[in-house]
């Protein structure tokens, strides 16, 4: 491999169709910040499931759905960042 073929191109040299479009994740940094604040408020809500997961299938399902929702939001948050 020659030195020129191992050089990474500059972002400006890459066609747009091969670049990430961050605005597809969040419209702008302010929207990201809003979601960050929402997630910070959601995290303490996890404690409402403490000691209840074995009570019923319904309680377990609620906890799992909440977990999925939180993880989905976190995935978007860190991917954008």
TAVEN-V202842 format. One record per run of one state. SS is the DSSP state (a for helix, b for strand, c for the rest). FROM is the first residue (numbers start at 1). TO is the last residue. Records with the same first field share a line. If there is no record, write none. Layout:
BEGIN
SS->FROM-TO ; FROM-TO
END
This chain:
BEGIN
c->1-3 ; 7-10 ; 14-15 ; 19-21 ; 25-28 ; 50-56 ; 81-81
a->4-6 ; 11-13 ; 16-18 ; 22-24 ; 29-49 ; 57-80
END
